[in-house]
Amino acid sequence: GLPIEKLMALRLGPVLFREETRYSRELGLNEAFTVDCVIQAMRRNGKIWVMQHRFYNAQQELSAQIIVEGAWMDLDRRKVATPPEEFMDVITTFPRAEDFEWLNDKK
C-alpha cells in the first residue's frame, strides 16, 4: 500500500534510528521460514514508529526477532516528516503488537 514510486514522487522515505536483533533458533540454509511484522509503537501523526519482525522456522518456533525504530524523512530537507494522509490511511491498518502503545508526541 506504500509503493516506492509514490514515496519517491513525494520525496519521502523511511529512516532507521535503531535496530536490535535477537536470535533464538538457527535457520538452516534453504529452510522454509515465515515472517510477521507488527507495529509496536507509533506517534499518532505516524511520524515516528517502532516495528517488530519475527522469523519462525517450519515448526513455527521463533527463530529471530528484529525491532526497528524509525521515522519518515523528507528526503530534500533531511528532516523527520509527517506522512501524508493517504499514507496514514494505510499505516493505521498495519497489524499492531499486543502491547502496542502510542508514543508521546512531544519527544
C-alpha positions in Angstrom: 0.0 0.0 0.0 3.0 2.3 0.1 4.5 2.0 -3.4 8.2 3.1 -3.8 7.2 5.2 -6.8 4.8 7.3 -4.7 7.4 7.6 -1.9 10.0 8.9 -4.5 7.5 11.3 -6.0 6.7 12.7 -2.6 10.5 12.7 -1.7 9.7 10.8 1.4 11.4 7.7 2.8 11.9 5.6 5.9 15.0 6.2 8.1 16.1 3.8 10.9 17.4 5.2 14.2 18.0 1.8 15.9 17.8 -1.8 15.0 18.0 -4.7 17.5 18.2 -8.3 16.5 17.7 -11.3 18.9 18.4 -14.8 17.6 16.8 -17.7 19.4 16.9 -20.7 16.9 19.0 -21.4 13.9 17.5 -21.3 10.5 19.3 -23.7 8.1 20.3 -22.8 4.5 17.2 -23.3 2.3 15.0 -24.0 5.3 11.5 -22.7 4.9 10.5 -19.9 7.3 7.8 -17.3 7.8 8.0 -13.7 8.9 5.4 -11.5 10.5 5.5 -7.7 11.1 3.6 -5.6 13.6 3.8 -2.0 14.8 4.9 -1.9 18.4 4.5 1.8 18.9 3.9 4.9 16.9 3.2 8.6 17.3 -0.4 9.5 16.5 0.8 11.5 13.5 2.7 8.5 12.1 6.0 10.4 12.0 8.0 8.1 14.3 7.4 4.3 14.8 8.7 1.1 16.2 8.2 -2.2 14.2 8.8 -5.8 15.2 9.6 -8.5 12.7 9.5 -12.1 13.9 11.0 -15.0 12.0 9.6 -18.5 12.5 11.1 -21.9 11.4 9.0 -24.5 9.7 7.8 -25.8 13.1 6.6 -22.3 13.9 9.2 -21.8 16.6 10.6 -18.3 17.0 14.0 -18.1 15.3 14.7 -14.4 15.4 13.2 -11.1 16.3 14.2 -7.7 14.8 12.9 -4.5 16.3 13.5 -1.3 14.4 12.8 2.3 15.5 12.4 4.7 12.7 10.7 7.6 11.1 9.6 9.1 7.8 12.1 11.6 6.4 11.7 14.4 4.0 14.5 13.5 1.5 15.1 17.1 0.4 15.1 18.8 3.8 16.7 15.8 5.5 14.3 16.2 8.4 11.8 13.9 10.0 8.4 14.5 8.4 4.7 13.6 9.0 3.5 11.2 6.2 0.6 12.4 4.0 -2.9 11.5 5.0 -3.2 8.9 2.2 -0.2 7.1 3.8 -1.7 7.3 7.3 -4.8 5.6 5.9 -2.5 2.6 5.0 -0.3 2.8 8.1 -3.2 2.7 10.5 -4.3 -0.6 9.0 -1.0 -2.4 9.8 -1.2 -5.1 12.4 -0.3 -4.0 15.9 1.5 -5.8 18.6 -0.5 -7.0 21.6 1.4 -4.5 23.7 1.1 -1.6 21.2 1.4 1.9 22.6 1.1 5.4 21.3 4.3 7.3 21.6 4.4 10.7 23.2 4.2 13.4 20.5 6.4 15.7 22.5 9.5 13.6 22.2 
